Each structure stands twice: as structure tokens, then as C-alpha cells.
Amino acid sequence: MTDLYMVLFAFAFFLISALYLYACDHLMELR
């Protein structure tokens, strides 16, 4: 069960970081 939580946490962290980088790149384009 612990391994499942670790995988979900890693996936969530990757998804959030990807969205953050995408948002930053989009904001830089708007300027």
C-alpha cells in the first residue's frame, strides 16, 4: 500500500511541476 502512495505522490508532483512550467512559459509569452 505504501508503494502505491509513493507512486501517486510522484505522479502528482510531476503533474504539478509540468503545469507550473507550462503556466510560466505561457505568462512569459504574454509579456
N, C-alpha and C positions, 0 to 999 in steps of 0.2 A: 504493500500500500504506500509505503514511503517513496519508493521509486516512481510511482505514478504521480505523486505530488511534485516530485523534483522535475519530472518531465513537463508537467503542466506549468510550473513556475518558470522553467526555462523558455517554454513556448510563449508564455505571456510576456516575459521580459523582452524576447526577440521581437514580438509583435509591437510592443510599445515603443521600443527603440527605433524600429523601422518607420512607424507612423511619425515619431518625433523628427527623424531625419527628413522624411518626406515633407512635413509641415515647414521645417526650417528652409528647405530648398525652395518651396513654393513662396514663402514670405520674402526670400531674397530676390526672387524673380519679380515680385510685385513692386519692389522699390525702384 
